[in-house]
Amino acid sequence: MTGHPQIDYTKAVEQAEPTPENRPRIVILVTLDVIGGVGRYIEMLLPGLVADFEVTVAAYGDGPIAAATRDAGARFIRLRHVRRPINIFRDALGTVELVRLFRAQRPGVVHANSSKAGLLGRVAALVAGVDVRIFSAHGWAFATHRGRAATLYLWGDRLMRPLTTATICVSESERRRGVAARTCNPERTFVIPNGIDVAAAPRALLRNATPTVISVGRLAPPKDFATLVRALGRTTRPFHAAIAGDGPDRRALEDVIADARLDGRIELLGERQDVPELLAGADVFVLSSTSEAMPMSVLEAMAAGLPILGAAVGGIPELVDDGVNGRLFPPGDVDALGALLNELLASADLRKKMGKASRERAARLFDVPRFRSAHVALYQELLKRKLS
């Protein structure tokens, strides 16, 4: 990276392994424990931290993040008042709850993930006297929300900027967006792309007689599954399609499917715990979002060896090398996506060629050891600076 703050990752991870008695304490904070990209980020990260740090994860709910935390041998604390919706009274209670948590845990680092946890967590960490306050921007909330909520998040992140020791962006595009919006300090903002365990990912065979198109995500903005459905309605090739995920837009999406006369050809699977297996049974992956940071769903599809059709937004162009492991299309462009679907559905050889390139690209640039060592090095460097 050029023009960015630099951390010597190799030197940091070669330091002697800390003993249990002197491991620094870290609290990783998440707003809501649900299936999604942030949860997968935490799941990928934790096994790389527990040898060097005493790790506590805190979130509202008890779902996949709690399970991943316990599997990694870390401690999970369920929060009561930190919730996703903006509510002044509850947010005040949430801030007090976090101050008490940090004073009890006495961490050297608080690493907040997701927008609400990022706002409340950084304030609470300052009040509790935590020296290192990190925020991971998995997608700036001011860019994904609209109206009053977008304005509140924009000014909230701007106000948090002086309280933030370091900001982690998951893609170069998110770093540029945050710097331009003055929500992060360019000298203290680091890009650590999301990681995926490529070796552990089931591999797609790409042998379905009728190709299966799959997409994964919450049925809510900024995911734009309606564009995918309408594009499938314009294809001339046989296909079966599946969308894994649930959310408030499910009924509206069912109506779009009915209007396109695709009942029976597009299956809404709801929330699933077996996404890697679903990807391994597919032939083409599509993500038609209007806004993204660096979606874990695309990384998972690449690790499975699928060709990717992705909207050219956020960090997706950093994952998809257009014409090599997939194709990019303008967000919301039904005709463009329909044409690309026809191209891939018509050629098994092209699907296999791009799928092979996807897996190779994931292993080369986004494999999980690089992702974990970058976080470990950043934590260690920031702690060393505070102690010196």
C-alpha positions as CSV (number, residue, x, y, z in Angstrom):
1,M,0.0,0.0,0.0
2,T,1.2,3.5,-0.8
3,G,0.2,6.7,1.0
4,H,-1.2,4.6,4.0
5,P,0.1,4.1,7.5
6,Q,2.3,1.1,7.5
7,I,2.7,-1.7,10.1
8,D,5.5,-4.3,10.0
9,Y,3.3,-7.3,10.2
10,T,6.1,-9.9,9.9
11,K,8.1,-8.4,12.7
12,A,5.1,-8.2,15.0
13,V,4.0,-11.7,14.6
14,E,7.5,-13.1,15.1
15,Q,7.7,-11.7,18.6
16,A,7.8,-14.3,21.4
17,E,4.4,-15.8,22.3
18,P,3.0,-14.1,25.4
19,T,2.3,-16.3,28.5
20,P,-1.3,-16.5,29.7
21,E,-0.3,-14.2,32.6
22,N,0.9,-11.3,30.5
23,R,-1.4,-11.5,27.5
24,P,-3.0,-8.1,26.8
25,R,-6.8,-8.0,27.1
26,I,-9.0,-7.1,24.1
27,V,-12.7,-6.5,24.0
28,I,-14.3,-7.0,20.6
29,L,-17.6,-5.2,20.4
30,V,-20.4,-6.0,18.0
31,T,-23.9,-4.5,17.9
32,L,-26.0,-7.5,17.1
33,D,-25.2,-11.2,17.1
34,V,-26.9,-12.3,13.8
35,I,-25.8,-14.1,10.7
36,G,-24.0,-11.7,8.4
37,G,-20.7,-10.3,7.2
38,V,-19.6,-8.9,10.6
39,G,-20.3,-12.3,12.2
40,R,-18.2,-14.1,9.6
41,Y,-15.4,-11.5,10.1
42,I,-15.3,-12.2,13.9
43,E,-15.5,-15.9,13.2
44,M,-12.5,-15.7,10.9
45,L,-10.5,-13.4,13.2
46,L,-10.8,-15.0,16.7
47,P,-8.7,-18.2,16.2
48,G,-5.8,-16.0,15.3
49,L,-6.0,-13.9,18.4
50,V,-6.5,-16.2,21.4
51,A,-2.8,-17.3,21.6
52,D,-1.6,-13.7,21.9
53,F,-4.5,-12.0,23.7
54,E,-7.1,-12.5,26.3
55,V,-10.2,-12.0,24.2
56,T,-13.8,-11.1,25.2
57,V,-16.5,-10.6,22.6
58,A,-19.6,-8.6,23.6
59,A,-22.8,-8.3,21.5
60,Y,-26.6,-8.1,21.9
61,G,-28.1,-11.6,21.3
62,D,-26.7,-15.1,21.5
63,G,-26.2,-16.5,18.0
64,P,-23.4,-17.4,15.6
65,I,-20.9,-14.9,17.0
66,A,-21.4,-16.3,20.5
67,A,-21.0,-19.8,19.2
68,A,-17.8,-18.8,17.2
69,T,-16.4,-17.1,20.3
70,R,-16.9,-20.1,22.5
71,D,-15.4,-22.4,19.8
72,A,-12.3,-20.3,19.7
73,G,-11.9,-20.5,23.5
74,A,-12.7,-16.8,24.1
75,R,-15.3,-15.3,26.5
76,F,-18.7,-14.0,25.3
77,I,-20.8,-11.4,27.1
78,R,-24.4,-10.8,26.1
79,L,-25.3,-7.1,26.1
80,R,-28.7,-5.9,27.2
81,H,-29.0,-2.3,25.9
82,V,-26.8,-2.0,22.8
83,R,-29.3,-2.3,20.0
84,R,-29.3,-1.4,16.3
85,P,-32.2,1.2,16.2
86,I,-31.4,4.7,17.2
87,N,-33.1,5.5,20.6
88,I,-31.6,8.2,22.8
89,F,-32.8,6.6,26.1
90,R,-31.7,3.1,25.2
91,D,-28.4,4.3,23.7
92,A,-27.6,6.2,27.0
93,L,-28.2,2.9,28.9
94,G,-26.1,1.1,26.3
95,T,-23.2,3.5,26.9
96,V,-23.4,3.1,30.7
97,E,-23.5,-0.7,30.2
98,L,-20.3,-0.6,28.1
99,V,-18.5,1.7,30.6
100,R,-19.2,-0.8,33.3
101,L,-18.1,-3.6,31.1
102,F,-14.8,-2.0,30.2
103,R,-14.0,-1.0,33.8
104,A,-14.6,-4.6,34.9
105,Q,-12.6,-6.1,32.1
106,R,-9.8,-3.4,32.0
107,P,-8.8,-4.1,28.4
108,G,-5.8,-2.6,26.7
109,V,-7.8,-2.5,23.4
110,V,-11.5,-2.1,22.6
111,H,-12.2,-3.0,19.0
112,A,-15.7,-1.9,17.9
113,N,-17.4,-3.3,14.9
114,S,-20.6,-2.1,13.2
115,S,-22.0,1.4,13.4
116,K,-23.9,1.5,16.7
117,A,-21.3,-0.4,18.6
118,G,-18.7,1.9,17.0
119,L,-20.4,5.0,18.3
120,L,-21.3,3.9,21.8
121,G,-18.2,1.8,22.2
122,R,-15.7,4.5,21.5
123,V,-17.3,7.0,23.9
124,A,-17.6,4.3,26.6
125,A,-13.9,3.3,26.1
126,L,-12.7,6.8,26.5
127,V,-14.8,7.3,29.7
128,A,-13.5,4.0,31.1
129,G,-9.9,4.9,30.3
130,V,-9.1,2.4,27.6
131,D,-5.9,3.5,25.8
132,V,-6.4,1.9,22.4
133,R,-9.8,2.4,20.7
134,I,-10.2,0.8,17.3
135,F,-13.2,1.0,14.9
136,S,-13.7,-1.3,12.0
137,A,-15.7,0.2,9.2
138,H,-17.4,-2.8,7.5
139,G,-19.4,-0.3,5.4
140,W,-19.9,3.3,6.5
141,A,-23.4,3.7,7.9
142,F,-23.8,7.2,6.5
143,A,-23.4,5.7,3.0
144,T,-25.9,2.8,3.4
145,H,-28.7,4.7,5.2
146,R,-30.9,7.4,3.9
147,G,-32.4,10.6,5.3
148,R,-32.1,11.5,8.9
149,A,-30.3,8.3,9.9
150,A,-27.6,8.9,7.4
151,T,-27.0,12.4,8.7
152,L,-26.9,11.2,12.3
153,Y,-24.4,8.5,11.5
154,L,-22.2,10.9,9.4
155,W,-22.0,13.4,12.2
156,G,-21.6,10.7,14.8
157,D,-18.6,9.2,13.1
158,R,-17.1,12.7,12.6
159,L,-17.5,13.3,16.3
160,M,-15.9,10.0,17.1
161,R,-12.9,10.6,14.9
162,P,-10.8,12.4,17.7
163,L,-11.6,9.5,20.1
164,T,-10.3,6.8,17.6
165,T,-6.8,5.5,17.9
166,A,-7.1,3.6,14.6
167,T,-9.7,2.9,12.0
168,I,-9.7,-0.4,10.0
169,C,-11.3,-0.3,6.6
170,V,-12.0,-3.6,4.9
171,S,-11.4,-2.2,1.4
172,E,-9.5,0.7,-0.3
173,S,-12.8,2.1,-1.5
174,E,-14.1,2.4,2.1
175,R,-10.9,4.1,3.2
176,R,-11.3,6.7,0.4
177,R,-15.0,7.2,1.3
178,G,-14.2,7.7,5.0
179,V,-11.3,10.1,4.4
180,A,-13.4,12.2,2.0
181,A,-16.3,12.3,4.5
182,R,-13.9,13.2,7.3
183,T,-15.1,10.3,9.4
184,C,-11.5,8.9,9.8
185,N,-8.0,10.3,10.0
186,P,-5.9,9.3,7.0
187,E,-2.8,9.0,9.1
188,R,-4.5,6.5,11.5
189,T,-6.6,4.5,9.0
190,F,-5.5,1.1,7.9
191,V,-6.8,-1.2,5.1
192,I,-7.1,-4.9,6.2
193,P,-9.1,-6.8,3.6
194,N,-11.5,-9.5,4.9
195,G,-10.1,-13.0,4.9
196,I,-11.5,-16.4,4.1
197,D,-10.2,-19.9,5.0
198,V,-9.8,-21.1,1.4
199,A,-8.5,-24.6,2.3
200,A,-11.5,-25.3,4.5
201,A,-14.1,-24.2,1.9
202,P,-16.0,-26.9,0.1
203,R,-15.3,-26.7,-3.6
204,A,-18.0,-26.3,-6.3
205,L,-18.0,-29.0,-8.9
206,L,-19.8,-26.9,-11.5
207,R,-21.5,-30.0,-13.0
208,N,-25.2,-29.2,-12.6
209,A,-27.1,-30.1,-15.8
210,T,-29.2,-27.0,-15.3
211,P,-26.9,-24.3,-13.9
212,T,-27.7,-23.0,-10.4
213,V,-27.4,-19.2,-9.8
214,I,-27.0,-18.3,-6.1
215,S,-26.9,-15.1,-4.1
216,V,-26.5,-14.6,-0.3
217,G,-27.5,-11.7,1.9
218,R,-30.0,-10.0,4.1
219,L,-33.3,-9.2,2.3
220,A,-33.0,-5.5,3.0
221,P,-31.2,-2.4,1.6
222,P,-28.5,-2.1,0.3
223,K,-28.9,-5.6,-1.1
224,D,-30.8,-5.2,-4.4
225,F,-32.1,-8.7,-5.1
226,A,-34.9,-7.3,-7.2
227,T,-32.4,-6.4,-9.9
228,L,-31.1,-10.0,-9.9
229,V,-34.7,-11.4,-10.2
230,R,-35.5,-9.1,-13.1
231,A,-32.3,-9.9,-14.8
232,L,-33.0,-13.6,-14.5
233,G,-36.4,-12.9,-16.0
234,R,-34.6,-11.7,-19.2
235,T,-32.2,-14.6,-19.6
236,T,-32.8,-17.1,-22.5
237,R,-30.9,-20.0,-21.0
238,P,-32.2,-22.7,-18.5
239,F,-31.4,-22.0,-14.9
240,H,-32.4,-22.6,-11.3
241,A,-31.7,-19.8,-8.7
242,A,-31.6,-19.6,-5.0
243,I,-31.3,-16.7,-2.5
244,A,-30.0,-17.5,1.0
245,G,-31.0,-14.9,3.6
246,D,-34.0,-13.3,5.2
247,G,-35.2,-9.9,6.2
248,P,-38.0,-7.2,6.0
249,D,-38.0,-7.1,2.1
250,R,-38.9,-10.8,1.7
251,R,-42.6,-10.2,0.9
252,A,-41.7,-7.4,-1.7
253,L,-39.1,-9.8,-3.3
254,E,-41.8,-12.5,-3.5
255,D,-43.9,-10.1,-5.4
256,V,-41.1,-9.3,-7.8
257,I,-40.6,-13.0,-8.4
258,A,-44.3,-13.4,-9.2
259,D,-44.3,-10.4,-11.5
260,A,-41.4,-11.9,-13.4
261,R,-43.2,-15.2,-13.6
262,L,-40.3,-17.0,-12.0
263,D,-42.2,-18.9,-9.3
264,G,-40.6,-22.3,-9.0
265,R,-37.4,-21.2,-10.6
266,I,-36.1,-18.9,-7.9
267,E,-36.1,-20.3,-4.3
268,L,-35.9,-18.1,-1.2
269,L,-34.1,-20.3,1.3
270,G,-34.3,-18.0,4.3
271,E,-31.4,-17.8,6.8
272,R,-29.1,-20.8,6.5
273,Q,-26.2,-22.1,8.5
274,D,-24.8,-24.2,5.6
275,V,-23.9,-21.4,3.2
276,P,-20.5,-22.9,2.2
277,E,-22.3,-26.1,1.2
278,L,-24.9,-24.2,-0.7
279,L,-22.2,-22.4,-2.6
280,A,-20.5,-25.7,-3.4
281,G,-23.7,-26.9,-5.0
282,A,-24.0,-23.8,-7.3
283,D,-22.5,-22.8,-10.6
284,V,-22.7,-18.9,-10.6
285,F,-22.7,-16.4,-7.8
286,V,-24.3,-13.0,-8.1
287,L,-24.3,-10.0,-5.8
288,S,-26.3,-7.0,-7.1
289,S,-26.0,-4.7,-4.1
290,T,-26.2,-0.9,-4.5
291,S,-23.5,-0.5,-1.8
292,E,-20.9,-2.8,-0.3
293,A,-17.6,-2.6,1.6
294,M,-15.9,-6.0,1.1
295,P,-18.7,-8.6,1.2
296,M,-17.8,-11.9,2.9
297,S,-20.4,-13.6,0.7
298,V,-18.3,-12.9,-2.4
299,L,-15.1,-14.1,-0.7
300,E,-16.9,-17.3,0.3
301,A,-18.1,-17.8,-3.3
302,M,-14.5,-17.2,-4.6
303,A,-13.2,-19.8,-2.1
304,A,-15.8,-22.2,-3.4
305,G,-14.5,-21.7,-6.9
306,L,-17.5,-19.9,-8.4
307,P,-17.5,-17.3,-11.1
308,I,-18.7,-14.0,-9.7
309,L,-21.1,-11.5,-11.2
310,G,-20.9,-8.4,-9.0
311,A,-22.2,-4.8,-9.0
312,A,-19.3,-2.4,-9.5
313,V,-19.7,-0.8,-6.0
314,G,-17.5,-0.4,-3.0
315,G,-14.9,-3.1,-2.6
316,I,-16.4,-5.6,-5.1
317,P,-14.1,-4.5,-7.9
318,E,-11.2,-5.2,-5.5
319,L,-12.4,-8.8,-5.4
320,V,-13.6,-9.3,-9.0
321,D,-11.0,-9.0,-11.7
322,D,-13.3,-8.2,-14.5
323,G,-13.1,-10.8,-17.2
324,V,-10.8,-13.1,-15.2
325,N,-12.7,-14.5,-12.2
326,G,-16.0,-12.9,-13.0
327,R,-17.7,-9.8,-14.5
328,L,-18.7,-6.4,-13.1
329,F,-21.9,-4.5,-14.0
330,P,-23.4,-1.1,-13.1
331,P,-25.6,-1.3,-10.0
332,G,-29.3,-1.6,-10.8
333,D,-28.6,-2.3,-14.5
334,V,-31.0,-5.2,-15.3
335,D,-30.0,-5.4,-19.0
336,A,-26.3,-5.6,-18.3
337,L,-26.7,-8.2,-15.6
338,G,-29.1,-10.2,-17.8
339,A,-26.6,-10.2,-20.7
340,L,-23.8,-11.4,-18.3
341,L,-26.0,-14.1,-16.9
342,N,-26.7,-15.3,-20.5
343,E,-23.0,-15.4,-21.2
344,L,-22.1,-17.5,-18.2
345,L,-25.2,-19.8,-18.4
346,A,-24.4,-20.6,-22.0
347,S,-20.8,-21.8,-21.3
348,A,-19.7,-24.5,-18.9
349,D,-16.1,-23.9,-19.9
350,L,-16.3,-20.2,-19.1
351,R,-17.8,-21.0,-15.7
352,K,-15.0,-23.5,-14.9
353,K,-12.3,-21.1,-16.1
354,M,-13.6,-18.2,-14.0
355,G,-14.3,-20.4,-11.0
356,K,-10.8,-21.7,-11.0
357,A,-9.5,-18.1,-11.2
358,S,-11.7,-17.1,-8.3
359,R,-10.3,-19.8,-5.9
360,E,-6.8,-19.0,-6.9
361,R,-7.3,-15.2,-6.3
362,A,-8.9,-15.9,-2.9
363,A,-6.0,-18.0,-1.9
364,R,-3.4,-15.5,-3.2
365,L,-4.8,-12.3,-1.8
366,F,-7.5,-13.0,0.8
367,D,-6.5,-16.2,2.7
368,V,-7.1,-16.1,6.4
369,P,-3.5,-16.2,7.8
370,R,-2.7,-12.8,6.2
371,F,-5.9,-11.4,7.6
372,R,-5.3,-12.6,11.1
373,S,-1.6,-11.6,11.2
374,A,-2.4,-8.1,10.1
375,H,-4.8,-7.6,13.0
376,V,-2.4,-9.1,15.5
377,A,0.4,-6.8,14.3
378,L,-1.8,-3.7,14.4
379,Y,-3.0,-4.5,18.0
380,Q,0.6,-5.1,19.1
381,E,2.0,-2.0,17.5
382,L,-0.7,0.3,18.9
383,L,-0.3,-1.2,22.4
384,K,3.5,-0.7,22.1
385,R,3.0,2.9,21.1
386,K,0.8,3.6,24.1
387,L,3.2,1.9,26.5
388,S,6.3,3.7,25.2
